[in-house]
Amino acid sequence: MNDVLFVEYPKCTTCKKARKWLEENGVDFAARHIVEENPSAEELRDWRSRGGYALRRLFNTSGVKYRELEKQGQVGRGDGRRGGVRDPSPQTECW
């Protein structure tokens, strides 16, 4: 069993560096392609509660897709700064 779930976008250079570090340091992990298997709202809530930090830190707020969603009003401005995110509601399946 893997102790670490590594959610990645394989073409991302930061993800490539992180993956390389995990491999070089012998970390047993399960990789998951974020585009092919998006995190559920429940996973996001769980990760946020375990991480103890703002939900927006789980998103690439400088990415093209995030900016499109922000313009469409599909992500909130949670903390009043550009790119803030509101918590997903239990009824929301679009996360």
Number of C-alpha atoms within 10 A of each C-alpha: 6 10 9 12 11 18 18 17 16 15 8 10 10 12 15 14 11 14 19 12 12 15 12 9 9 9 13 14 16 12 15 16 13 13 11 8 9 13 16 14 18 14 12 16 17 11 14 17 12 9 12 8 11 15 19 19 12 13 12 12 16 10 9 10 10 16 17 12 13 18 10 9 10 15 20 19 15 15 12 9 9 13 20 18 22 15 16 18 11 9 7 10 10 10 14
